[in-house]
Amino acid sequence: MNKIREWISLRVATKPRMVILNIIIFINLLISILGALAVFIFYNENNIGFWEAFYYSFSIVITGGGIENIIPDVSEANITLIILGTTMVLFGMIVFSGAVLGYVVSYISDFIERASKGEKKLYLQNHIVILNWNIKVNQIISDLLYENQKEKVVILTQGNKDEVMKTIENKLSDIIEREEKRGIKLNRKLLTIVVVEGNSFSVKDLNDISIKKAKSIIIFGRKDYREGSSDNYENFYGDILVIKSFVQVLDMIRDTKENINVVVETRDAWTSKIVKNIMQNEITQDNISIKTIDSNIILGQLLSQFWIMPELNLVYRDLFSYKGAEFHSSKVDNELTDTENMEMLFKNDISAIPLTVMGDGNDRRLFYIADDDSQKRVFSSSFDEISFKLSGNSSIERKKLILLGSNSKLIHIINSLDKFYNEYKDRNEDFEVLIIDDKEGIKENKEIYKKSYISDVIEVDIYNVNEICEKIESFMNGNDERISILILSNDNESLYDQDAFAIMYLLYIKEVICNLSNRNKNFDKDKIDIIIEIVNPQNIDVIRSYDVDNFVVSNEYVSNLITQIGNNESLYEFYMDILHYDDLVDINGNKSKEIYIKRVDSFFDVIPDSCNVYQLIKAVYDSTPKENKVILIGYIRNNREVNIFTNSYEKEIKLRADDKLIIFSKN
């Protein structure tokens, strides 16, 4: 008896739905059998068999009808038989119809609820999987909207599915509405988004989103993670969620035959080191590509480049997204040299701008810029080639730099600036940097600031407006050269106070500019370039209200890079190369190329006459030495209008002296 009770107890605990269904079936069968026996034994006036009586009894129970088969004439029937038939009808209506209907409704309701929460298995392939939710996911989804092709995205999060989906839809709606005002139509229907509640290190949850069939897997960390925070052990020593998710994903896709790109975002040195160690020891398959994106290093390199060449931020906003021209790659003809492969694309496709060939052996790839990789155009007519002389002036436009504030990216900003300076210092030109930060920031980074080109490090509380403005004015006053000011957002600010310090520094700069303009009517405020980093995109309107368009939304750059690398893993090495200034050469004496900004009047010996874009690009290419072929990508006019030369080879162009050229070069 105890064993029976134990068996029933286990079944109720593990499969309650099945137990209820079995009870409903058992009761209905029992009533049907008892009714059939009563008719067969006591009221069998028509001499029917037991199975026929059971059939009539069962029909009465499940349909509530058919009683006339047992009682042909109610007026002549035995009262007991009438009561028996009526009882069977009532039992059928209550026990069968009511119970089964309730069971089915409950099952459907539960099915809908589980599907809504993403608890049902998804049978997908060639989709994008995003593990763990943070603010960068929004930007990835937004960027895919511009891709203009069908994409399936599955987000596995420990958070609330409805809240995540609402955040995504609000972001997409804002983008679609904003772009419609600019005459750009985006098709929301091309993007299928599924949010699933679950754990990124759960085998079941990962199987339920068909992770082995995904084309790319993007792994993020905790949404509330902040490097250096000592609130708890996990925050201080790294992002454990990234590591646990990564290990589980590798274990599950180890034997897959699909080609999968895995992109892992890390935000501190400890987590990055652990992830790279796991990569070296665990993965040997050629069909699985794993790339790590160290957010702070990449952002540090970007901010350093923008600090030196502020216009570069405007260029990368386009090239690092799907909004317009973007980077692509294709395999090269291995029988041709790198130069021959580039020149072949240059001659045969006027929609693309060839940049460089990277890779070894049979894995060489040509990297180029194009609006749409599927659209290729040829020349409609031939053009005469032109030639001109370049000035050879390699001077940078801004030799005075100011840095306000500090954060976890500072060491990477200075390291990148250091590499640029090591290349630049041999030109016998001044290069001067002023640092202003509070006591805590100076103390934490005092070793980083020990550079020969850092002329002064000022320790001052951020609320000391007068002293900050005085130091900045002193550095600017009487300076006829352009000055570039980089403002960093503080990592340790709460969610409510995000970007508060950066905005305060911006107000101080604006006050300094106003004071200098009032005292000196000839003061040119346009010579001062302000680049401000912000973390929260909601502060963009605040920044713009102070007439500053050169802002850097850190999370958006990282998200855009992750999106593009997830779709095309070959871009990873290219991105790492162009973001990294070289202070050394390899064994062959080669340096990598980066994107630079140069004024037209300092690049050309004589500003070229009107010509078409193809003639201009070709002339620049032919005028540069073989060891450093310079590629002209486009130009910037009025410090705001970015013009990339894709799909415009046949257009006429007349450069102005103050236009800024976008060039791809070794220096």
N, C-alpha and C positions, 0 to 999 in steps of 0.2 A: 504493500500500500504506500509506504514511504517513497519507494522508487517511482511509483506512478505520479505521486504528488510532485516529486522532484523533476520528473520529465515534463509534466504540465507547466510547472513554474518556470523552467528554462525556456520552454517554447513561448510562453507569454512574455518573458523578458526579452527574448531575442527576435521573435517574429510575431508580434501582437496582431498585425494585420492578417496574417495567414491563420492564426488561431480563430479569430472572429469569423473569417470566411468559412472555415471548417465547421464551426458551431452552427452557422446559418444553414449550411448544406445538410448537416446531420439532423437538425430539428425538422426541416422540411421533408426529408426522406422518412423520418420517424412518423410524422403526421400522416404522410401519404400511405405508408405501410399499415399503420393502425386503422386508417379509414378503409383501405382495401380489405383488410381482414374482417372488419365489422360488416361490410357489405357482402363479402363472399360467404361468411358463416351464417349471419342472421337474416339478411334481407335479399337473398339471391333468388328472387322470383323469376328472373329471366334466364336463370341457369348459365351465367357468364363465368368464365374461368378466373383464377386469381390474378393472372397478369393483366387480363382485360380490366378487372376491377381496380388493379393498381394504376393502370393507365388513366382511367377515369378519375380516380382519387388524386393522382399527381396533377392532372390537368386542372382540377378544381383548385388545388393549392396554389399553383403558379400563375393561373390566369384569373381566378375568381369566377370563372364561368364553367359551363359544361355540366351543371348539376342535373339537367334534364336527362342525361344518360343514365343516371341512377334513379331519379324520380321522374318518370315520364308524365305522371298526372298528380299534381300536388293535392288536389281535392280528394283523391282516393288513397294517398300514401299514408303509411304509418307515421304517427307523430314523432316517434323516436328517430326514424330515418330522416325526417325533415330537420330535426334538431341536429343530427349528426352532419348532414350536408351543410346546414347553415354554419355550424361550428368550424367545419373545414374551410368554408369560404372566408370566414373572419380570420382564422389562423393564417390562411394564405395571404390575405391582404396585409396583416400585421407583420407576420414573421418573414414571409417571402418578399412581397412587394415593398413593404416599408424598410425591412432590414437590408435587402439587396440594394434598393435605391439609395439608402443612406450610405451603404458601403461604397457604392460607385461614386456618389457625389464626394465623399471623403477622399477617395483615391484620386479623383480628378483635381480636387482642391489642393491636395498634398503634392501632386505632380506639378501643378502650376507654381506652387510656392517654391518647390525645390528647383524648378527650372529658372524661376525669377532670381533665386539666389546663386544660380550657376552651379548647382550641385549635380546636374545631369551631365553625363559624359558627352563631350563634343567630338564628333567625328570629322576632323578637319585635316587638311594638308596644305603645304606651301603657305602657311600663315605666319604672322609675327607674334611672338609671345613676349610679354613684358612681365617680369616678376618683381613684385613689391611696388607699392605706390609712393611716389613723391612728386614734388612740383614739376620736375623735369618731364614727367610722362605727358602732361598737358601739352608741352611744346612739341614733343615728338608727334603726337596725334595731329596737332595743328600743322606741322610741316608736311605730314603725309597728305593732308588735304590739298596742298599745292601740287602734289605729284601727278594729279590728273589721271590716275589709273586705279583699277580695283585693288583694294587691300583688305585683308581680314586681320584684325588685331584682337588678341585675347590678353586681358590684364588679370593676373592673379594677385589678389591683395588680401591682407588680413583685415582691412578696413571695411566700412559699410559700403556695399555695392551701390546702393541708391545714391549715396552722397558722392561717391566717385563719379558715377555716370552723370549726375547733375552738374558737377564741376566741369566735366569734359564737354557736355552739350552747351553749357553757358559760354565756354571759351570758343567753341566752334561757331556758335550763333553770332558772337561778337565779331569774329573774323569775317564771316560771310557777309554780314551787314556792312562792315567797314569797306571790304573790297568791292561790294556792289556800288557803293558811292563813288569808287574810283573807276567804275566801268569794267571790273574784273569779275567774271562769273565762276564760282566754285561749285562743284557738284558734290554735295554731302552724301548722295546715295552711293557714290563709289567706295565709300569708307564704311566697312562693317565693324562695329566695335562691340565686343562682349566682355563684360566685367564679371569675374568669378570670385566669390569669397572662398578663401582657403589659405593654406600654408605653402610657401615656395620650397619647403624641404619635406613635403609629404609626398610619398610615392603615389598614393591614390589621387591626390589633387593634381599632380603633374600628369599622370596618365589620363585623367579626365579631360585635360585640355590638349590631348594629342601632341605632347611635347616632342615625341620622336619623329613626328611628321612636319615639324615647323621648319621654315626656311631660315629664320633668325630668332635668336633668344637674347633678350636684353635683360640684364640683371642689375637692379638698383638696390640701394641699401635702405636703412630706416629713414623715414621722412623727417624725423626730428633730430637726426644726427648732426652734431657740430664738432668738428675736430678740436681737440684740446680741452673740451669741456670735462670737468672732473665731477660732474653730477653723479655718475656711477661708473663702475669698472668698465662696462662695455663701451661707453662713450669715450673714455680716456684711452683705452688700449686698441680701439679699432671698431670696425663695423662687423660684428659677428654674423649678422643676418646675411650679408653679402657672401661670407665664407661658407656658411651652412648651405645657402641656396646653390652656390657654385658647385660644391662637392656633390650635392644630390643630383643636380642636372647632369654633371659628368658621368655619374654612375648610371643614369638612366639612358643616356644617348650613346654610351660606349660602343654598343653593338649595332647601332643603326646604319643603314646603307644610304640614308638620305644625306645630301649636302647641307650642312647646317653652319651658320655663322653665329658664334656666341660672343656677345660684347658685354664686358663686365666693367661697371663704373666703380672706381675706388676713390676715396677722398682723404686718405692718409697713408703715410709710408708703411706703417705696420701691415695694414690690410693689403696693400699693393704687393708687398713682399711675399706674404702668405699665398696670395692668389697665383703669383708667378711661380712660386715653388711647386704648387699643386699642378700647374700647367706642365712644367718640365717633367714631372714624375708620372703623370697620369695619361696623357694623350699622345697617341702615336698614329691615329688614323688620318689619312690625307683628306677625307671628306668632311672633317670637323675643323673649322677654323675658329681660333679663340683670340680675341683682342682685348686688352685691358685699356681703359680710358682713365687715366689719373687726372681727375677734374682740376685739382689745384695746380698741377704742373702745366697743363694745357692752358688754363686761364691765365696763369702767370706769364707764359710765353706770349699769349695774345695781348694782354694788357701792356706788356713791355713794348711790343711792336706798335701798338696804338699810341703809346706815350711818345715814341720817337716820331711816328708818322700818323697823326690823328685821322687823316682821311682813309687810312687802311681799314678802319672800322666800318665805314660806309661800303667799302668794296666787299669785305667778308660777309656783311649782312646778306648780300645777294648770293655770293658764291658758295656759302656754307648752308644754303637752304635750297628748296625746290621752287622758289618764287620766280626765278628767271634763269640766267646763265648759271651753270654748275659744273663741277668737275666730273669727268668720266675717264674710263680707261678701256683699252682694248689690246688684245695680243698683237704682237708685231710680226712681220715677216722675218724669220730668223736668218734668212740669206742676205738681208740688207743690214747696213750699219744703222746705228741710232739716228745719225743725221739724215740718212736716206729715207728712213721710215717717217721722220718728221716732215721732211720736204714733200713726201708723197701725199700725206694728208693735207698739207698746206696747199698743194696744187689741185687736189681732186675734191675737196670738200670746203666750200666757202662758208659753211655754217659753223665750222669748228676752228678753234685756235690751238694748234699743237704746242705743248709746253716742254715735255722732257720724256726720255725713256728711262725706266728703272727696272732693276731685276737682273738676274744672271741666267746664262744658258738658255734653255727653252722656256723659261718663265719670265721673259722680258715683256714689259707692257708699256704702251704709249699712253701718256696722260695728256688730256686736252680739255678745253672748255667749250661747252656747247649749250644751247637752250634746251634742246631735246635730242637725246641720243639716237632716236629712231628717224629723225629728219635729216637727210643729207642732201645738199644742193651743190650743183656744179656751176662753173662760170657760164654766163650767157654770152660773153664776148671776151676777147683777149685785151690785155692792157700793156702799155709800154712801161718798162721798168724805169725808175728814177733813182737818183743817188744824192746823198748829201753827207756832210761831215758832222760827226758828233763832237761835242765840246770837250769831252774827257773830264769834265768837272764832276768829281765824285763827292763833293761836299754835301752834307745834310743841311736841311733848311733850318732846323731847330737845334741849337747848341746849348740852350738854357732850358732845364727841366725842373719842375717843382712837383714834389710828391706830398700829398696831405693824407695822413692816417696810415693805418697798417691793418693787415689781416693775415690769414693763413697762407695766402698766395704771395706774400711779399718776398719771401726767399727766392721763389721761382722768377718773380719779376726782376729782382736784382741780378740773379744768375744769368738770365737772358740778356739783360742790359750789359752785363760784364763781358759776355761773348761778343756783343756788338762793339763795345768799346775797344776790346783787344784787336779787332780788325780795323777799327777806325783811328786808333791813336797814332798810327804811323804816318798820318797825313798832316801832322803838325798843326792841328786846329784845336781850339779850345772846346771843351766839353764839360759843362758844369751842371751839377745837380744840387738842389736844396731840398732837405727833408724837414717836414714839420709834423710832430706827433706828440701825444701825451706821454706822461711819465711811464706808464705801464708799457706802452708800445716801444718806447726808446730802450727801456731796460731789457725787454724780451728780444730785441733785434739789434743790440749794440754791435755784435760781431759782424752782422750782415752789412752794417753801414761803414765798415772800415775799407773804403775804396778811395783811390786817389782822385777820382772825378767827382766824388761827393764833397762839395765845398763847405757845407755847413749842415749840422743836424740840430734843429731847434726843439727843445723840450718845453712844451707849453700846454696848459690845460685847454681843452676844446672850448670851454666857456669864457676864456680870456680873449674876448673879441679884439680889443685894442692891440694887444701884443701880436696876435696872429696877423692882423691886417698890416701892422707896422713892419713886420719881417718880410711879408710878401711884397709890400710897396718898395722896400729897400732893395730887394732883389730885382724888381722890375724897373725901377726909376732910372731914366737915362739910358735904358737898353733899347737899341734900335733894331735888335734881332727879334725874330719870332720866339715866343715862349710857349712851352707846352706844359699844361698842369694836369696831373692825374690825381683824381680823388678816389680813395678806396672806401668801400663799405665795411663796417666793422662786423666781424663774424659773431661776436659774442652778444650782440643785441638780441633782445627777445623778439618773438614774432610780431608783437604789437609795435615795437620800436625799430623794426627793420629799416635800414638806410637813413635813420635819423641823423647820425653823425655826418654822413656823406652830404646830406642836404644842408646841414649847418655850415660845413666847409664851403659849399657852393654859394651860400648867402654871403659869406665873408669875401670870397673872390669877387662877387658882383659889387660889393661895397667898395673894394679896393679899386676896381676898374672905374667905378663912378667917381671916386675921389680924384683919381689921376686925370680923368677926363675933365673934371671941373677946374682943376688947377692948371692944366695944360691943354689949350684948345687944339693943339696939333697932335695930341696923343691919339694914336691909332689903336683903338680897342680890338680891331680885327686881327691884330698881330698876336693876340693871346688866344690860344686854343685850349679849351676845357674838355677833358674826357672824364666822365664820372661813371663809376661802377655802381650798379644797383642790383639788389638781390630780388626784390619784390616788383614784378611788372606793374603792379597797381600804382607805383610811384612815378611812372613815366609821365603822366600828365602834369605832375608837380614839377618835374625837371623841365619839361617843355615850357611851362609857364614862365620860366626864367630865361627863355630864348636860348636853350641849350638842346641841340639835337644829337650831339655826339655822346650818347650814353651807351653803356655796355650792360646788357642784362645777362649776367654771368650764366645763369641756368639755361638760357636759350641757346647760347653758343655750344655748350656741352651737349644739349639735347639734339641740336641739328647735326653735330658731328657723329653722334651715336646713331642717329637715323640713317645717315648716308653710309656709314661703315657697315651697319647692319644689313643694308641692301646691297652693298658692294664692298666686300672685305679688302679688295686690292687697293682701295683708297687709303687704307690705314697708314701704310709706309709713306705714301705721298704726303699725307697731312702731317705726320710726325716730322717729315723732312722740311717742309716749308715753314713750319712753326719754330724751327730750331735754328738759331744763328750759329754758324760754324766759326770757332776760333782756331780749329786745327784742320789739317788736310789729311786725306787718307794716303795709303802707300803709293797710289798712283798720282798723287799731287792734286786730286780733285776735291772741290768743295760742292756742297749741295746748293741749290738755288732757292731763293725766296722771292716774295713779291715786295717791291719797293715803290715808293711814290717820289717822282721827280718833277720839278717845274720845267715847263717847256723851254723857257729862256736859259736854263742852266744845263739842259740836256743836249740841245742842238747848238752848233756853232752859229748857224743862221736858221731862223725859224722857217720851216718848209712852206712853199707856196701851196695853194689849193690842189689837192689830189684825192684819189679815192683811198679807202681804208686799206685795200690790198697793197697798193703801191707803197703806202706809208709803212705798213708792217714789214713788207719785204725789204724795203730800203734800210730800215733799222737793223733787221736781221743780217743783211749783207754787209752792213757797215761795221759790225762788231767782230772781234777776233774769234777764231775757231774755238779756242779754249773757253770762251764765254759768250755764246750766242745769246743776245738779248731778244726776248719776245715782248712785243708791245701788245698788251691785253686790252687797253682802253684808256680813257682819260676822265678827269673830274673837272667840271666847270662850275665856277662860282662857289667852290668849296662844298657843294652839296649835290650837284647833278652827276651821278655816276653813269658813264656810258661804256658798256662792254662791247667789244667789236664782233661778237657772234652774229651771224646772219646779216652782216652789214659791209662785206668786202667791197661791194660795188657802189657804195654811197660816197658822195663827195664830202670832204672834210677840210676845214681850214682851222688850224690850231691857233690859239691866242697865247701871248707871252705868259699870262698868269694861269693858264690851264695846267693841271697836274697830270702827268702821264703815269699810268699803271704799268709797270714793267716787271718781267720775270727774269731774274739775273742772279749771278753769284755774288754781286755786291752793288 
